[in-house]
C-alpha cells in the first residue's frame, strides 16, 4: 500500500516556480518513493545531525522529507546548493 504524500508550503511553492518538465519529474520520483522506497535506495540519505529528515536526490534537485508509518511529508524542494540552508 503506498504512503500518502503531504506537501509543505515551501515544497508547493518550489514546484509552482519550476518548469513543468522538471516538476513532473520530481513529482513522479516522489510518487515512486511513496510506492516503493527500495527502488530509489541509491538516492536516499539521512541528513547529518537529523534523526528524522531524509534527502532524495533527483539530478541537481533535492527533496527533503520525513517519513511516518503511512504518510510521507515533503518539506522542501530546492536545487542542491541552497536546499540545506
PyMOL commands that set and color helices and strands:
alter all, ss='L'
color gray80, all
select helices_A, chain A and resi 9-17+20-35+37-43
alter helices_A, ss='H'
color red, helices_A
select strands_A, chain A and resi 4-7+44-46+53-58+61-67+71-79
alter strands_A, ss='S'
color yellow, strands_A
deselect
rebuild
show_as cartoon
